[in-house]
Amino acid sequence: MNKIGIFYGTEKGMTEMMAQVMYRVLGDEIASEPVNVNRATVAELLGYKALILGMPSYGVGEIPGRTTGSEEGNWEEFLFRLDQTDLSGKRVALFGLGNQQKYYARFASSLIHLYHHVASYGAEVVGAWSTEGYHFTHSSSVVDGKFVGLVLDHHNQPEMTKTRIFDWLDQVKPALLEKLN
């Protein structure tokens, strides 16, 4: 498929809302309608060469799923089905949500798990994002001084959400589109 696939998991609908914003910004000429991983198949995800994957933070930096009490946006279940799938040749950009005031000691730490899964299956991960402008003491999702993907805190910094999405998409769009050619 010659479009960017957008897949997300969600707890309360916020990750879905951010995925929809990204879809509208990118436009339906280059991006497919976002899909909740609860309704996605592995074959559907594998149909894309370029992907944007999003997830909320949960608990102490866990992947949302049945073992953490989450019924919605079950990344844990989807990653189990994806286990050991070859993602070589795929280019993936990640985004995650977090709350830096309430969870300042583990801000957006769940995103690192998604990063490790797709990278270990051979995907090229793009879209590292600066920690500048955030206020937290620790995040497992920071590697080499940057988040492994876009991190949004719509609860505490809603005025920054749109700008961060636009700036991040400007950054990752060329790398994702390059995979489509």
C-alpha positions, 0 to 999 in steps of 0.5 A: 500500500502506498500510504502511511499506516497509522495504528494506535492503542487507547485507554480513554480515547486520547491516543485515538484523538491524536492519531486522528489529528495526525491523519487530518494533518497528513491528508488521506492522499498519503495516510490511511485512516487510523486503526485501533490495534484491537481491530487490526490484524498483523497482515493489515499492519504488514501491508504498509512500508511506513507506519505511525504507531501510538500508545498511551502510558500505563501504570509504571511504564507497562504496555497497556493490555489484559495483564494491566487491566486495560480492555481498550487499545490492547497493545499487549495482545497485538504485540503477542500476535506480532511476535517475531514477525519480520519488520525489516524494510518497514520505517516506523515513527512512534508517539506516546501520551503521558502526564508529566505532573502526575507521573513525573518519575516515569513520564511516558515510559511505556513507549520504550516497550513499543520501540524495543518490540518494533526495533527487535523485529527489524523495523527502522525507527525514526522520529526521536523527539527533544525533551526540551519543554517537558518537566519530569524527573525520569522517562524510560523512553529517553534514549541518548537524551531524546524521547524515542518518539513524539511524546504528548502531555495533553493534560498539562500542556494542551497548548503545546499539542498541536505545535508538537504534532505539526513539528514532529510530522514535518520531521518524520514525514520525509523519512516515511514518504521516502519508504513509499517510493 
